[in-house]
Amino acid sequence: MLEAGAFGVPHPEWGEAVEAAVVLRAGDAPAAADLIAFCRRRLAGFKCPRRVDVLDELPRTGAGKLRKAELRRRFG
């Protein structure tokens, strides 16, 4: 994996759920289930993404920060 970002999306029961967007290195092909399982072994359950989206690039501001609002609109 080259880079990743986590963000909250609306959830009807919990109010918000965690999703992740990742950019893979050339030749990498991990399944979303593998990435979620990796997180589950290392993080508390409520911190683990419920869904992983693979992107070509993450949306960034001019300063290089992740545009979480854009990811929320796109995937939420």
Beta strands, then each sheet from edge to edge (+ up, - down):
strand 1: 3-11
strand 2: 15-23
strand 3: 51-55
sheet 1: 1+ 2- 3-
end
